[in-house]
């Protein structure tokens, strides 16, 4: 769970990115009851993890947003690439390379 300071910082960054700095003061004065799921959804949108795939507005003015995204990274890290290459090599070559580096 986020601390109050982390939540305030997240809200301040979101408001600044939206360009509504004047509304920040009025937001700070109000008591915010934000659920963790709402914080995660906002964070995912701001970080570019989620995309809005659909917006539905019902007759009773209820708005429904459908978000889609993936938590998987598309790019491998250097360590993941290295381990993938080592995994393709025969075990004796890997062991010999490790032992030769220890001398």
Residue pairs with C-beta under 8 A, 6 or more apart in sequence:
1 36
2 10
2 36
2 39
7 32
7 34
7 39
8 28
10 39
10 42
10 43
11 24
11 27
11 32
12 24
13 46
14 42
14 46
15 21
15 23
15 24
15 27
16 24
17 46
41 50
41 67
43 49
44 50
44 67
44 69
45 52
45 67
49 69
49 70
49 71
50 67
50 68
50 69
51 67
51 68
51 69
52 65
52 66
52 67
53 66
53 67
53 68
54 64
54 65
54 66
55 63
55 64
55 65
55 66
56 63
56 64
56 65
56 66
57 63
57 64
58 64
76 84
86 94
